[in-house]
Amino acid sequence: MSEEIDWDSLTFSLTPTDTMYIAETGMDEAWTPGDLMPYGDMKISPAAGVLNYGQGLFEGMKAFRTSKDRVVFFRPDENARRMQRGADRLKMPPVPESIFIDAVEQCVQQNLRWLPPCGRGAMYVRPLLMGSGPILGVAPAPSYRFLVYVTPVGPYFKGGVSAIDLLISEEHHRAAPGGSGGVKAIGNYAPGMMPSKNAKSKGYAEVIYLDAETHTCIEEVGAANFFCAKDGVLYTPELTGTILPGITRDSLIQLARHNGIEVKETRVTAEFAMGADEAFCCGTAAVISPIGSITKSDVKASYGDGKPGELTTKLYNQLVGIQNETEDDVFGWLHEVPL
Ligand SMILES: *Cc1c(COP(=O)(O)O)cnc(C)c1O
């Protein structure tokens, strides 16, 4: 099993690996540690809660090989806690943080040959929690499965970071007050595929969703959080329950404040954002994607002639620097995976 892996051909797509992790429990039972098994298809009841009613959550996180030749996760405790909050919302038994961390560590350890070298990508780790037991009526499933698989991914931007063109969605919203937009519920994502495809067919990279109540404020960019900067101040939509609390978002807020940059978590109207000096979106997959333009019906606002802005670049370099240990981990965000 020593076939060569062509690291430079990796993109953000699925490469099957060797080993996955599965734990199961009943509705009111405590979780116990699960088992490692070969990566592959699994059995599930046709009547599983997740298949019939979307009782499921996912997480997305990365493990890196750093410049100090350590293997680290970036803030995995935050992923564990976010999945617990989602489990509460979807009436599933929350996975204890210790079992979550142990599972993701084991998956990285068992698939170490798939971990890209420093700076050439990362191990993307995908924990899932689902209602796996059979249920016919609309109600919580009688049993639950916690699953972790991993896949190596390349750097999101090949040949350097490039700015993206975005379209404000006029017809569709991602989340409504009181709904599930604030957790990583699997059911939140399929409804975004049609708007996203439509925007892509018109030459845009992704859609921007406005709030469902007033249709004036920016909420998210596809499945990434939004930031803009004006006159040296950084703005990002406040967490009102309809926005997914991104760990990258939180990290960038802390980093910016640490740099003495003022950050406002507030309502960010499309109008304000379109008059900003720079804009970007962020998430685990790409870290930061600079925004080159935003279009709202027939009005197009452009930022910095296609080049990432100064603040955008600074924050990107600092966050990536912490992740690959070329910058000090001043916030204690790295979690070493014992090898
Ligand atoms: C996962 C996700 C994000 C980004 O969260 P990170 O923790 O930074 O990866 C943002 N918005 C949505 C809708 C998401 O699902």
The ligand as an SDF file (V2000), in Angstrom:
LIG
                    3D

 15 15  0  0  0  0  0  0  0  0999 V2000
  -19.8090   25.5380    7.5040 C   0  0  0  0  0  0  0  0  0  0  0  0
  -20.4340   26.8250    7.1090 C   0  0  0  0  0  0  0  0  0  0  0  0
  -19.7600   28.0480    7.2170 C   0  0  0  0  0  0  0  0  0  0  0  0
  -18.3150   28.1690    7.6140 C   0  0  0  0  0  0  0  0  0  0  0  0
  -18.0400   27.6810    8.8670 O   0  0  0  0  0  0  0  0  0  0  0  0
  -16.5380   27.3300    9.2860 P   0  0  0  0  0  0  0  0  0  0  0  0
  -16.6630   26.8130   10.6580 O   0  0  0  0  0  0  0  0  0  0  0  0
  -15.7600   28.5740    9.1890 O   0  0  0  0  0  0  0  0  0  0  0  0
  -16.0530   26.3110    8.2980 O   0  0  0  0  0  0  0  0  0  0  0  0
  -20.4520   29.2170    6.9160 C   0  0  0  0  0  0  0  0  0  0  0  0
  -21.7410   29.1720    6.4920 N   0  0  0  0  0  0  0  0  0  0  0  0
  -22.4080   28.0090    6.3600 C   0  0  0  0  0  0  0  0  0  0  0  0
  -23.8160   28.0340    5.9110 C   0  0  0  0  0  0  0  0  0  0  0  0
  -21.7800   26.8040    6.6610 C   0  0  0  0  0  0  0  0  0  0  0  0
  -22.4380   25.6610    6.5080 O   0  0  0  0  0  0  0  0  0  0  0  0
  1  2  1  0
  2  3  1  0
  2 14  2  0
  3  4  1  0
  3 10  2  0
  4  5  1  0
  5  6  1  0
  6  7  2  0
  6  8  1  0
  6  9  1  0
 10 11  1  0
 11 12  2  0
 12 13  1  0
 12 14  1  0
 14 15  1  0
M  END
$$$$
